Every structure is written in structure tokens, then in C-alpha cells.
């Protein structure tokens, strides 16, 4: 699933996970960074009709460990997924 993996890794970069903290300055544990990046991949693959959504759901559930996605994370996820999709449509 190269497209899904690309969206996931691009999500990490655009979410600011590549430094010591996310772009808004909040320190996130690894599980939440993985959830955010994989949710970006899920939204992108679903929006574009690509394979990988089922895998994304399982990956997110694994990393969430029964917890809920925080509101701040949800906001970042939607913002970055929208940014990726818009960039692809503009090309």
C-alpha cells in the first residue's frame, strides 16, 4: 500500500512529528503521533478511493488502546488531510 504509507509519512512531517514536539508546541506520546499520522492516511485514502482504509482502522485502534482521539489531535488530523488532498487536486 504505497499510497497509504506515503500519506502516513507525509502526515508525520506536516503534523510536525519529525522534531521534538508537534508544531503547536505540545509534546505527544508515540501512540498519539502514530494515531494522528494514520488518521491522515485514512482520510486521504478514503477521500481518493484508494486501498488501505481497513488497514488504517486496525492500526489506529491498536495505537489508541481503547482511548479517544483528543480534540486537538482531531483538529490537526483534519487540517493536514485537507492540506494533502487540496495539494493533490491543485497539481
N, C-alpha and C positions, 0 to 999 in steps of 0.2 A: 504494500500500500504506500507507494512513494509519495503520492499527493497528500495523504493524511499525515505522514511523517514530516513532510515539508511544512505543512500548516502548523503542526505541533512545535517544531523547532523555531519557525518564524514567530509563533506565539511567544515562546520564551524570550526571544530577542525584543520584540515590540512591547512586551509586558515589563521589560527591564529586569528580567531574571538573570541576566548574564553578569551583573555586578554583585556587590554585597547586599544590595537592597533593591526593591522594586522602585519604579520611577517616582512613586508618590512618597517614598521615604519609609514605608512600613517594612519591617523585616518579616518575611514569610517563611514558615517551615517548608521543608522539601515537599511534603504531601500536598500542601496548598499550591505550591508552584506547579506541580505536575497536574493537579486538577485544573488550574487556570489554563495552562497550555493545551491540555487535551480537550477542554471545553471549546476553546478556539477552533481546534481541529474538527470537532464535532459539528459546530455551527457552519464552518466553511464547507465541509464535505456534504452535509445535508442541503445547504443552500445551492450548491452546484450540482447536486445529483450524483455525487461520486461515491465509490465504495469506501467502507471503513467506519460508518456510523455505529454499527453494532459493536465493533471492537472498542471504539471510543467510549461507549456507555459502560462496558465492563471495566475498562481502565480507570474511568472516573470513579466508579463505585468502589473499586479496590483501594484507591488512594483516599477517598473520603472516609472510609471506615465507619460508615453509618452517620457521619456528621452532615450538617447542612453547609451549603456554599454561603459564605458571608456576603452581605450586600455589596461591600466594597469590591470584592472579587468579581461578583456578577457584573458590576458596572464596567470593570476593566475588561472582562471577557467579551462583553457585547461591543465595547468600543473598538477593541483590537480586531475582532472578527469582521466588523463592519469596515474597518480600515483596509483589511486584506481584500475583502470582496470588492470594494469600490476600486481599489488599485488595479485589480484584475480586469474589471469591466472598462476601466479607462484606457487600458492598453490596446 
